[in-house]
Amino acid sequence: MRQSGPGCYVPSEFPIDDWVSTMAETETSTPLEEQDTLYGQLGGAPVITEAVDRFYRLVLADPELAPYFAAADVSVVKRHQVLLLSSVLGGPQSYGGRGLDEAHAGLGVSGPHYDKVAAHLLDVLADLGAPAHIAEAVASTLDAVREQIVEHPVPAGEGAR
């Protein structure tokens, strides 16, 4: 992932709406430059934040996926997701969180559950009117990082060596 701009530190007690306003104020690109990125074409920080809010409403309402977040501070997870999605789409924010493999280690994310999460995100983007080329870029990124998130069970009798 490329660094596309200065990082933005946000205290965990910051409400997400205030955080989006602060994030928008720290952006260094001009509206014209943003239009050249998928981030700008999608609508920038407000649309990304709305997408992440909708996405987590779907994920947390899904009885198969909600248990993955039982011990998580969802507001922190959402902030990281906004930064990650913004960065992936060429926005001025950079994601400085843990690597995807480290962040998901030990969660036991299965392939089918990963696919459901990906489908929820792509559905939200479609509902928000994202152009096909943006959805395709997100889908491609999801495919590229799949192996960093999905844990493959160790076959019986082959425990850790």
C-alpha positions as CSV (number, residue, x, y, z in Angstrom):
1,M,0.0,0.0,0.0
2,R,1.3,3.5,-0.8
3,Q,1.5,6.4,1.5
4,S,-0.7,9.0,0.0
5,G,-0.6,11.8,2.4
6,P,0.0,12.9,6.0
7,G,-1.4,10.6,8.7
8,C,-4.2,11.8,11.0
9,Y,-4.1,10.9,14.7
10,V,-7.6,10.6,16.1
11,P,-8.2,10.0,19.8
12,S,-10.4,7.0,20.5
13,E,-13.0,9.1,22.3
14,F,-13.5,11.3,19.2
15,P,-17.0,11.0,17.7
16,I,-16.8,9.7,14.2
17,D,-18.6,12.8,12.7
18,D,-16.1,15.1,14.4
19,W,-13.3,12.9,13.2
20,V,-14.5,13.0,9.6
21,S,-14.6,16.9,9.8
22,T,-11.1,16.9,11.2
23,M,-9.9,14.4,8.6
24,A,-11.3,16.5,5.8
25,E,-9.5,19.6,7.2
26,T,-6.2,17.8,7.1
27,E,-6.5,16.7,3.5
28,T,-3.7,18.1,1.4
29,S,-5.0,17.5,-2.1
30,T,-7.2,19.9,-4.0
31,P,-10.6,18.9,-5.2
32,L,-9.3,18.8,-8.8
33,E,-6.5,16.4,-7.7
34,E,-9.0,14.3,-5.8
35,Q,-11.1,13.8,-8.9
36,D,-8.2,11.9,-10.4
37,T,-8.4,9.3,-7.7
38,L,-10.9,6.6,-7.0
39,Y,-11.3,8.2,-3.6
40,G,-12.3,11.6,-5.1
41,Q,-14.5,9.9,-7.7
42,L,-16.4,8.1,-4.9
43,G,-16.9,11.4,-3.0
44,G,-14.0,11.5,-0.5
45,A,-14.2,11.3,3.2
46,P,-18.0,11.8,3.7
47,V,-18.9,8.9,1.3
48,I,-16.1,6.6,2.6
49,T,-17.3,7.2,6.2
50,E,-20.9,6.6,5.2
51,A,-19.9,3.4,3.4
52,V,-18.0,2.1,6.4
53,D,-20.9,2.9,8.8
54,R,-23.3,1.1,6.5
55,F,-20.9,-1.8,6.1
56,Y,-20.5,-2.3,9.8
57,R,-24.2,-2.2,10.4
58,L,-24.6,-5.1,8.0
59,V,-21.6,-7.0,9.4
60,L,-22.7,-6.6,13.0
61,A,-26.3,-7.6,12.1
62,D,-25.0,-10.8,10.5
63,P,-25.2,-13.6,13.1
64,E,-22.3,-15.4,11.4
65,L,-20.0,-12.4,11.4
66,A,-20.9,-10.5,14.5
67,P,-19.0,-12.8,16.8
68,Y,-15.7,-11.7,15.3
69,F,-16.3,-8.3,16.7
70,A,-17.6,-9.3,20.2
71,A,-14.4,-8.2,21.9
72,A,-13.6,-5.3,19.5
73,D,-14.0,-1.6,20.0
74,V,-16.0,-1.1,16.9
75,S,-15.5,2.6,16.8
76,V,-11.7,2.0,16.5
77,V,-12.2,-0.7,13.9
78,K,-14.4,1.7,11.9
79,R,-11.8,4.5,12.1
80,H,-9.1,2.1,10.8
81,Q,-11.4,0.9,8.0
82,V,-12.1,4.4,6.9
83,L,-8.3,5.1,6.8
84,L,-7.6,1.8,5.0
85,L,-10.3,2.2,2.4
86,S,-9.3,5.9,1.9
87,S,-5.7,4.9,1.3
88,V,-6.5,2.0,-1.0
89,L,-8.6,4.3,-3.1
90,G,-5.9,7.0,-3.4
91,G,-7.1,9.4,-0.8
92,P,-4.7,11.7,1.1
93,Q,-5.0,9.8,4.4
94,S,-2.5,7.1,5.1
95,Y,-3.2,3.9,7.0
96,G,-0.7,3.5,9.8
97,G,-2.4,0.6,11.6
98,R,-1.2,-2.9,12.1
99,G,-0.8,-5.1,9.0
100,L,-3.8,-7.0,8.0
101,D,-2.3,-10.4,8.9
102,E,-1.4,-9.2,12.4
103,A,-4.7,-7.5,13.0
104,H,-6.6,-10.7,12.0
105,A,-4.3,-13.3,13.5
106,G,-6.0,-15.7,15.8
107,L,-9.5,-14.7,14.8
108,G,-10.0,-17.8,12.7
109,V,-11.6,-16.0,9.8
110,S,-12.9,-18.6,7.4
111,G,-13.0,-18.3,3.6
112,P,-16.8,-18.3,3.5
113,H,-17.0,-15.6,6.2
114,Y,-14.4,-13.5,4.4
115,D,-16.5,-13.8,1.2
116,K,-19.6,-12.6,3.2
117,V,-17.7,-9.6,4.5
118,A,-16.5,-8.7,1.0
119,A,-20.0,-9.1,-0.4
120,H,-21.3,-6.7,2.3
121,L,-18.7,-4.1,1.4
122,L,-19.4,-4.4,-2.3
123,D,-23.2,-4.2,-1.7
124,V,-22.8,-1.0,0.3
125,L,-20.6,0.5,-2.5
126,A,-23.3,-0.4,-5.0
127,D,-26.1,1.0,-2.8
128,L,-24.1,4.3,-2.6
129,G,-23.8,4.4,-6.4
130,A,-20.1,3.6,-6.7
131,P,-19.1,3.3,-10.4
132,A,-18.3,-0.2,-11.6
133,H,-14.5,0.6,-11.9
134,I,-14.4,1.6,-8.2
135,A,-16.2,-1.6,-7.1
136,E,-13.8,-3.6,-9.3
137,A,-10.8,-2.0,-7.8
138,V,-12.1,-2.7,-4.3
139,A,-12.9,-6.3,-5.2
140,S,-9.4,-6.7,-6.7
141,T,-7.9,-5.4,-3.5
142,L,-10.0,-7.8,-1.4
143,D,-8.8,-10.7,-3.5
144,A,-5.2,-9.5,-3.2
145,V,-5.3,-9.4,0.7
146,R,-7.5,-12.5,1.2
147,E,-4.5,-14.7,2.2
148,Q,-3.5,-12.2,4.9
149,I,-6.8,-12.5,6.6
150,V,-8.3,-15.9,6.1
151,E,-6.9,-18.6,8.4
152,H,-6.6,-22.1,7.1
153,P,-7.3,-24.7,9.6
154,V,-4.5,-27.2,10.4
155,P,-5.6,-30.7,9.4
156,A,-6.1,-33.1,12.3
157,G,-2.9,-34.7,13.5
158,E,-0.7,-32.0,11.9
159,G,-0.6,-29.5,14.8
160,A,2.0,-26.8,15.1
161,R,5.6,-28.0,14.7
